Amino acid sequence: MDRGIASSAIQSFVDAVEQRNLGVHSLMLVRNGILVAEGWWKPYASHLPHSMFSISKSFTSTAIGLAISEGRLSLDDPILSFFPSYVTPEIRENMGALQLRHLLSMSTGHAEDTFPPMTREPDGDWVRIFLSMPITYPPGTHFLYNTGASFMLSAILQSLTGQTLLEYLQPRLFEPLGIDLPTWQSTKSGINLGGTGLSLRTADLAKFGQLYLQRGVWNGRSVVPEAWIEEATRTQVSNGDNPDSDWNQGYGFQFWRSRHNTYRADGAFGQFCIVMPQYNAILAMTSGTRDMQGILNAVWEYILPGLDAEPLAESSQTTADLKERLAHLVMPFPKTLAVEPITAARISNRSMQFEENTLHTNEAFFTFEQDRCTFTVRDDKGTQHVIHCGLTDWIAGETSLWFPRETPGTVRIAAQGGWTNDHTFVMIWQYIETPFRQTITCDFHPDETRVSIQVDQSFWTEQSEQLHGRLK
């Protein structure tokens, strides 16, 4: 390609993440300011937002940098100065040395992440919980990844401005970059979570990376001060000495240093915005994986060597082949039977009635058609949930059924299913604005029906829930 990266390098990267089952959902590669490759693994799509998880931290850092440039605060400000009403002699003794820079660099001195105690008290005062957590090490001397510290940055900004992070960043960052309709989860008291909870499209994430690569300048205008980008992305604290780990290369202000003199924003399950200054390139990805290092290894193994300093001579056919490949990416699905077994006709439209269970599920029905089935579930409140499941392709919809956490309302889903043997029907439910996926395995036997719900990717339990019942 004439952008200085061979199509074969991108092809090899796509081959690797698929063969290694790394669960990548999307990618966008920008080189020399030009988009050179993009793709979404169906049912993920370019118009859909995706949970960013801890990439949120880097946006929080950006907000703090902007507030510093506006003279609202400084790196040396004591944390307690923002929350005078909380200060007691005990809190002052514990937190008196903690400064803004320590929150930013994850060097607060805590021995444990302060965020889990916050989430265990969803109706609680999270600022008070943080200020009550004991500090073990002198601030600035000990790295600990601490999402509670990122929340405190959000709380500080809101205490200063009267705006949430999202509101504050809207005119300063999101609007200049053309990032439409970002969302950010909040506490019950209305504070954006800071360390997590932001949802964006892959293209929005790529814009953020490109802004940092361009040292804060967008369309000729300075959006983020260059001095802040320099501070935020250099090593502020050491975080390990394993040369083969991208989590041991140093930590900045809510940004990770990476191997090969790069840096990144990253989030749980493989959300990445990798900035490669010496190659004038950025790579944005969303994923659903436990092997985040595996994805980075594939980037260094295939993408990085392909970033040539000079334009490359390459056949138009090779470029066309890559474009075609990226346009037809599909998430893998278990191997299924070519012919529908007679079991489908036997169970179609018959009631599966379940024993008492923790999923509060009373009854379910399957209705099979030529290219799809309809799975209808009735819960113990009498609510009916309907999932349309493709037999040859994904079918998109919405549901609140069996999502692996409590959530208000419905979530977007895409479902596909098939018979893996003559008595077992398997559905994959992909929650297409998140990394999360569930595998629903239905075993039909003459005297029993078993439905197993396996959470394949989530923060929550990966153990199966099982429903036992009979066909009526």
N, C-alpha and C positions, 0 to 999 in steps of 0.2 A: 504493500500500500504506500501511497505517497505521503503518509503521515509519519513515516519512520517506524512503523511496526508491521511486521509480516503477518499476513492473514493466518499463516500456518501456526504462529505462536498463539493466537487467540483460539484457533481450532484445537490446538493441543491442550490449552487450558480448559476449554469446555469438555473435551474428552476426559480429562483427568478428574474434574469435579463430578462428572456423571459416573465414571467407572469406580471412583472411590466412594460413591454415595454420600457426597458432602452436602447435599440438600440445598444448593444455591437456588434462589428464587428469581433473582434478576441481576443484571450487571450493566453498567455503563462505563466505558473507557473513553477518557478525553485526553488527547495529546496535542500539544501546541495550540490549545484553545479550541480544537475542533473535535467533535464527537466522531470517534472512529469505530466504535462497536457498541451495540446495545441489544439486549435480549431479555425476555421474560419467559420463565418456564410455566406454561399453561398448567393450572388455571390462574396463576398470577398474571397481572396485566399492567401496562404502563399507566393507566388512569387511576389505579387503586393506591391508596395510601398503605403504608406498612408500618408496624410498630418498630420504633427505633431503639427502644430500651436505653442503654447507657450512652448511645450517641447523643441523647438529650443533654448529657453533661457538657459536651463541647459547645452546644448552643447556649447553655447557662453561662459558661465561661465567657462566651462572646458578649453576652448581655452585661456581665460584670466589667469587662474591658471597656465597653461603651460608656457605662456609668462612671468609670474612673476618668475617661477622657472628658466627660462632662463636669468633672470636679465634684461629683456627689460623694465619693469615698476614695480611700487609698488602700494599698496592699497592707499597710502597717496598722490599719484601724483595728482596735480590739473588738472582738465579737460582742462582748457584753455592752459596748457602747450603743449598739443598735436595739438592745432589749432591756432598758433600765428597769422596767417594771418587774422583770423576772429575777433581778439580782438579789440574792441572799448572801449572808457571810459564807455559807457552804459553797454556793455556786461561784462566788468570787474567788475563793481559795482554789477551787477546782479548775475554773475556766479563765482565770485572770490573765494568763500569758497567751491565750489563743488569739491569733490574728487572722484577718481575711486571707492572707497568703497561705496559711496552713490549711484552711478549708479547700482552697483551690488546688493545692499540691498533694492532697491526701496525706498530710503529715500532721494530723491533729493530735497525735499521741494516744489515741484510743487503741486498745488491744483487740477490740471486736467492732465490726460494723454496727453503727448505731441505727441503721434503717430497719432491721427486723423488729426491734422493740417498738418502733413507731407503727409498723404495719399491724402489729398485734393489738394496737389500740386505735382502730380506725376513727373513732369518735373523740380521741384524745387530743391534747395540745402537744403537737409534735415538737415545737420549739422547746417547751418545758422538758419533754422527754430527753431531747438532745443535751440540754444544759445540765441535766441531772446524771448523765452517764459519766462514770469516773474516767479521768485521763491518767494513763499509766506511765507514758513516756513524755519527756519534755517536748512540747510542740516544735515541729521542724526537724526532729531527729529520727523519726520512725515512719516508714511508709506503710499505710494500710488502706486498701481500697474500701472506701467508706461512703456509701450512697447517702447516708444521713448528712454528711458534710455538704453534699451537693444540694440537698433539700434546704439546708440552712442558707446557702447562697441565694436560693429563690426567695426564702423568707426575708432575708436582708434587703434584697432589691425591692420587694413589695412594701416593706416597712418604710423605705426611703421615698418611693415614688407613688405609692398608692395604687400601683398597677401590677397585675400579674406579669410574669415573664413573657407570656404570649402577647399581652397587650403592649408591653414595653418594646418588644422586638418587632411588632407589626410594622410600624412606620420606619424603623431604623434598619431592619435586616430583611424581613420577609417581603415587604412591598418593593424595595429596590431590586431584589433578586427575582421578582415575579413568582414568588412562592405563594400559591393560592390555598386558602382554607387549611392551614396547619391546625392540628388539635393537640392539646396537652392536658393530661389527666391532673386532677387537683385533689387536695384533701377536702374533707367535709367543711373545713373553714375557708376554703377558696384559695389556697396557695398551690400553684403549680408544683408538681413533685420535684422538678429540678434535675434530679439524677436519673429519671426515667419518665415514661409517659408520653413522649412526643411521638406523633405519627406524621409521616411525610411520604410523598412519592419518591421513587428512586431518582427521578430527574431533579427533584428539589435537593436531595442529598448531594448529587453531583454538582449542582450550582454552589452549594456551601463549600465543597472541597475546592472547586475552581476559584472561588473568592479567596480562600486562604492561599492557594498556589499563587494567585496574582497579588498577594500581600495586601489584601483588603480593598483593592480597586475593582470597581465594576462599572462597565460602560464609561470609563474615564473619570468616575467619581470615587472618592475615598469613602467607603462604607464602614470599614473597620480600620482603626489606626494600625499602621504597619508596625509600630513599636509594640502594640499588644500582641499581634500575631507572632512576633519574634519571641516575646516572653512566654506566651502560652504554649508554644510548640517546642521550646528547648527543654532540656532536662533541668527540672527544678529539684528533684529528689531521686536518689538511687532506689531501684526496686528489685534488685537481684543481680546475679552474676552468671547466669546460664547463657552462653553465647548463642545457643540454638533456640532460645525462647523469645518470642516477640513480646512477652510480658515481663522481660527482664532487661529492657534496653533503656530504662529511665522513664520518668513521668513528668509531664509539664503542668500546666494549669488546666486540668480536665481533658488533656490530650495524652495519648500514649506515644512514646518514641518507639520506632520499629527498626528492625535490621535494615541494612543497606542505606543508612542515612535517610530514612523516610519517617513519617509520623502518620498518626491516624486517629480518627474518632471511631470507636467501636461499641457494639452493643450485644447483649446476650443472644445466643443462637446464630451468630454469624452475620450481624449487621456491620458493614464496614464502609468507611470513607478514607481511603488510603491516598495520601499526598506524597508525591515523589518529585521533589523540587529539582534535583539534578537531571531528571528526565523530562521535566516540564509536562508531567502527566498526573492524572488522578484516576482512581478506580472506585466507583461506588457499587456496593452489592447489598442485597438483602438475602437472607438465608434462613434455614431451619435445621440447625446442626448442633451436636455437642462437641464436634471437632473443629473449633475455630482455628486452632493452629494448623490443622490440615489444609484449610482454605488458604491461609497465608503462605504455607509451604508451596502450594500450587502456584500462587502468584509469583513468588520468587523463582520458582523452577521454570515457568513457561512465559509469563508476561514480561518480567524484567529483562531477560536476555533478548527478547524480541524488540525492545525499545531502542532502535538504532538511531544514531546521531544524524544520519543522512537519509534522504528519501530513498526508498527501495524500489528497484525495478521488479514488477510483479505482473503476472498475466491477469487480464480482466476476468478470465474464467475462475481463477483462484479466489479473487475478490467476490465474484458473484456467488461462488459456492459457500463462502463464509456468510454472506448476507442471507442466503437461503436457509442455511443451518440455523442462524440466530432467529430467523422469523418463524421457525417451526419447533421451538423447544417445548418439550412436554415433560412433566414430572412422571417418574416411573410408576407403574401400577403392577400388582402381582399378576403372574401368569394365570389366565383363566381358560375355561373350556371353550372350544370353538362352537359347540352345539349346546343349547340350553337343556339341562336334564329334565326328566319327567317330574322331578320334585317341584319345579316351578309351577306347573299346572296344578299339582296336588295342594300346594299351600296358598296359591293366589286367592286373595279376598277372604281367607279364613282368619279367624281371630286367634292370636297367640295371647293367652292369659297367663300372667306371671304370678309367682309367689311373692309375698311381701319382700320388699327390697329397699336398699338405701337410696336408690335413684328415683323412688316414688313413681315408678312406672307400673301401670296396671295392665295395659293391653297394647298390642301392636298388630298391624296388618301389612302385608305386601300385596301390591297389585302389579303384575308384570305385563309389559307391552313390548313391542318389537325392539325398540332401541332404548328403553328406559324402564325403570320401575318406580313406583310410589310407595314410600315407607311412611306409614301413619302410626303415630304413637299417642295414646291417651294416658295422661298422668293421673295421680290420685286426687287432683283438684277438678278433674273433668276437662282440662284443657287439651285440645287436640293439636298435635304438632305434625306437620307434613314436610317430608324431605323428598325432593325429586332427584333421582339418582340415575345418571347416564350409564348405559351398558356398553357403549362404544366411545363415549366422550364425557367430559365433565359437564355437569349442569349446575349453574349458579342459582343461589337462592339465599334465604335468610332463615335463621332459627335461633331459639333460645334453649333448645333441648341439649342436655348433657354437656354443655360447654364446661371445660374443666376449671371454672371459677365462677363465683357469683358475678353477674353482670346485669346492669339494667337494660331491659329491652332485648333486641335481637342482635345477632352478629352475622356478617356476610360469610357465606359458606359455598363451597363447590363440592359436589359429590359424584363419585363414580363407583360402580360395583360390577361384580362378576362371580360366576360359579367356579370355585377352585377344585371341587370334585362334585360327585353327583348328589351330595347332601349338604354342602357347605357354601353359603353365599357370603362374600366379603364386600364391605363397603369402605371406601376411604372418604372421610369428611375432612376437607382442607379448609381451615379458617383463613380466608384469603387476604385478610388485612393483618395477619399475624404469622408467626412461624408455626403455629400450633396445628396439630393433626390428630385425628382419632381414627382407629381402625375398628370397625364393627364387624365381628365375625358371628354369623348365624348358623348354627348346626341344627339340622332338622332330622330327628330320629322318630321311629314309630311311637315310642312312649314318652318322649321328652323333646322339648325345644330349648336350646341354650343360646343366649346372646351374650357375647363377650365384648366389652367396650374397653379398648386399650388406648390409653393416652400415650401417643408416640413421641410427642415433643411438647414439653411444657415445664414450668417451674414446679408444677405440682406432681403428685404421685404418678409413676409410670406403671403401677400395678393395675391389673385388669379389674374392672367391675363385671360381675356376672349376673344375668337374669336367668331364672329357671322357670319354665312353664310348659304348657301343652297347647296343641292346636285343638280348637273347638269347631 
